[in-house]
């Protein structure tokens, strides 16, 4: 693919990353540019999150790695965290029993507030309680699980971008590039859920200055940026000239 034009001095530039932490998919778009330079969607790319791909893109969990030594029965089994395709591969192991695997899926649903979504969150919390009894993990809260998943997302995204730019910046130099992260959240998410999500992001090791925007705001901002209303609105190019949104926009512009 054509790479965005990257600067020569890493510390004078930044990578802007936008995370769609979706219910069924998870995508990270990015753009590398000089600090303060406007972003163009034509120079925006999607980071490769290879661990996500597979039949169950939003499934993650813990898999037992070893049994407790016979001479130390008080020592509990060790578990490892996997997600996406890697987790699917672990599920193919024939030596796993019902208490050897702890499965979680669609964590984003926990940010909603309907009866169904609250029930989904309660199911996840019960599974976390089971995992707490089987492992030595002192903190098995939903916030902790979100942070663990988000930390893997950050690592994979940065590794993907570093691999694209290794011809220009060694890994140690790429770390000097400023990171600006934006996360989309559901329009109907509660304030408490968004606060928990923000805390999980910080626990996952993301840099300061993260932004949370609703999915509606993200779509609107992209539309405004891509077609720049100040220079001329062309809904015909989008094929939405008869949509209620466009009609409302025309009414508002005619009133000013």
C-alpha positions, 0 to 999 in steps of 0.5 A: 500500500502507499504509505503516508508521507512521514517526516524525518525527525520523529520527535517533531511529528505525531501519529493520530490513532482512532479506535472503533471498539466495536461490538463485533469488530475492532479497528484502529485507523491511523495517520502520521504527520508533522505536528499541527498538520491537518489530517487527510482521510486519503492518508489514513490507514488501518493498522493490522491487528492480526490477533483479532482476525478469525471466526471470533474477532471480539472473543477473548479469555484465559487458558490454563497453561500448567497444573499446580506442582504435586509438591505444592498443592496450594499453588494454583494453575497459571493462566495466559490471556489470548484474544481473537485468532490466538484464542481460537487456536487455544480452544483447539487444545484437547487437554482443556476442561470446563475449568481450564478456559474462561471466555469473554466476548463483546465487552463493549456491550457492557457500556450500554444500559438496557436490560439485555446489556446489563444482563450481559455485563452480569454474566461477564462479572460472574465469569470473572468471579469464577476466574478469580477462584481459579487464578492468583489474580488479585483484581478481576474487575470488568475495568481490569479486563477492559484494560487488559484487552485495550493494552493488547490493542495498543501494543498490536497497533503500535507494532503494526505502525512501527513495521510500516515505518521501520525503513525510516525510524528504528523502534527506539526512534519511533517511540519519540513520535507523539501519540494522539488517541481517540476512542468512539463510544456508544451514543447511549452509553452512561456517564458512569460507563464512559468514566469506567472505559476512560479509566480502563484506557489509562490503566492499559498504558495509553498516553495522556490526552485521550479523547472519547467521542460518541459514534455519531460525533465521529461520523459527523466530524469525518463528514465535515472534515472530508467535504469541508462545508465552508468550501461547498457542500455537495451531498450529491457526491455522497448520494444522500441528497434526499436524506433528512440530515441533508434537508435539515442542513439546507434549512439551517444554512438558508437561515443564516 
